[in-house]
Amino acid sequence: MHNGFVESFNGRKRDELLDETMFRNLAHTRAGITAWAADYNTERPYSALDYLTPVAAG
């Protein structure tokens, strides 16, 4: 059985970060992923959360 949330998250991460970024080294990779995840989880509204961010929906 597949988890739709995880598949959607991984697809967005790949499309918006990994396919568009040339990482210089592991530290640059970690910093980019951390920044992207913070934006994804705190700045983006989700229709499933009535267009709130996950932080605001709490």
Summary of the structure (lengths in Angstrom):
residues: 58
radius of gyration: 13.1
end to end distance: 27.4
largest distance: 38.3
contacts: 117
relative contact order: 0.11
helix: 67%
strand: 3%
